[in-house]
């Protein structure tokens, strides 16, 4: 999870990723940031995201992102 927080802070600094649950709903992350996150997650964690994975529920919080990464790692 620490690596994930670092990735998020590199892409969009100044957000409390530990507690924020509205990254998409409050438009903190835009489409460019999401594409960057997808690319970083695939490289850092060795997972492959599909369009089915790229939904607001998976990107609204760091915890949701981490849960998705863990699920994808288990599917590999």
Residue pairs with C-beta under 8 A, 6 or more apart in sequence:
1 62
1 66
3 44
3 45
4 41
4 62
4 65
4 66
4 69
5 17
5 18
5 62
7 37
7 40
7 41
7 44
8 15
8 17
8 37
8 62
8 65
9 15
9 17
10 40
11 33
11 36
11 37
11 40
12 28
12 29
12 33
15 23
15 28
17 23
17 61
17 62
18 62
20 28
20 61
20 62
21 60
21 61
21 63
21 64
22 28
22 60
22 61
23 29
23 59
23 60
23 61
24 56
24 59
24 60
25 56
25 60
29 37
29 59
34 54
34 59
37 59
37 65
38 49
38 54
41 47
41 49
41 65
41 69
42 48
42 49
45 69
45 72
45 73
46 73
46 76
47 69
47 72
47 73
47 76
48 72
48 76
49 68
49 72
53 68
53 72
57 64
58 64
58 65
58 67
58 68
59 65
